Amino acid sequence: MDAALSANMIEGMEGYFRLIESFLPEWRINAQKLFGARGIQGQIVASPNTGLLYHYERSWTWNFWTPGAGWLVSYFYDYYRFTGDKDFLKNRVVPIMKDIALFYEDFLTEKNADGHYIYRLIRGLN
């Protein structure tokens, strides 16, 4: 996806967008069951198998990489910026970005003495 826009391969991006959108129900499950949060939380890779986080072993160091959904959805925004397609922005980009923001509203709840948000650790995995 990194070079699709600059290589003028825009037509190939729709399959990626549909794949990511197909993960949204499972990403909602990840956010709710793993973090007690609203919104979505995605994995580090866009695997065609599932959107669920299931790598629960210490050898897989990216178990709970919370920026997964934001990173994978960044290509949606890149597409909008490249094409200027405001319908795509309104109907496909913004709704997903709102779900990502909902996750962080619930996930980042504690602040340190300087007022900076603190990332929570998941009990039993640290």
ChimeraX attribute file (.defattr): number of C-alpha atoms within 10 A of each C-alpha:
attribute: neighborCount
match mode: 1-to-1
recipient: residues
	/A:1	13
	/A:2	8
	/A:3	9
	/A:4	14
	/A:5	17
	/A:6	10
	/A:7	8
	/A:8	9
	/A:9	11
	/A:10	15
	/A:11	9
	/A:12	12
	/A:13	16
	/A:14	11
	/A:15	10
	/A:16	16
	/A:17	16
	/A:18	10
	/A:19	16
	/A:20	20
	/A:21	15
	/A:22	14
	/A:23	22
	/A:24	20
	/A:25	13
	/A:26	17
	/A:27	26
	/A:28	22
	/A:29	21
	/A:30	24
	/A:31	25
	/A:32	16
	/A:33	11
	/A:34	13
	/A:35	18
	/A:36	13
	/A:37	20
	/A:38	21
	/A:39	24
	/A:40	28
	/A:41	33
	/A:42	29
	/A:43	26
	/A:44	19
	/A:45	12
	/A:46	16
	/A:47	12
	/A:48	10
	/A:49	7
	/A:50	14
	/A:51	26
	/A:52	19
	/A:53	20
	/A:54	11
	/A:55	13
	/A:56	12
	/A:57	10
	/A:58	10
	/A:59	8
	/A:60	9
	/A:61	10
	/A:62	16
	/A:63	16
	/A:64	22
	/A:65	13
	/A:66	21
	/A:67	15
	/A:68	20
	/A:69	25
	/A:70	20
	/A:71	14
	/A:72	18
	/A:73	21
	/A:74	14
	/A:75	19
	/A:76	24
	/A:77	17
	/A:78	15
	/A:79	18
	/A:80	18
	/A:81	12
	/A:82	12
	/A:83	12
	/A:84	12
	/A:85	11
	/A:86	12
	/A:87	10
	/A:88	15
	/A:89	16
	/A:90	11
	/A:91	10
	/A:92	17
	/A:93	21
	/A:94	14
	/A:95	12
	/A:96	19
	/A:97	19
	/A:98	13
	/A:99	20
	/A:100	25
	/A:101	16
	/A:102	17
	/A:103	22
	/A:104	20
	/A:105	13
	/A:106	15
	/A:107	19
	/A:108	14
	/A:109	11
	/A:110	12
	/A:111	11
	/A:112	8
	/A:113	6
	/A:114	6
	/A:115	8
	/A:116	10
	/A:117	13
	/A:118	12
	/A:119	13
	/A:120	11
	/A:121	10
	/A:122	10
	/A:123	6
	/A:124	5
	/A:125	10
	/A:126	6
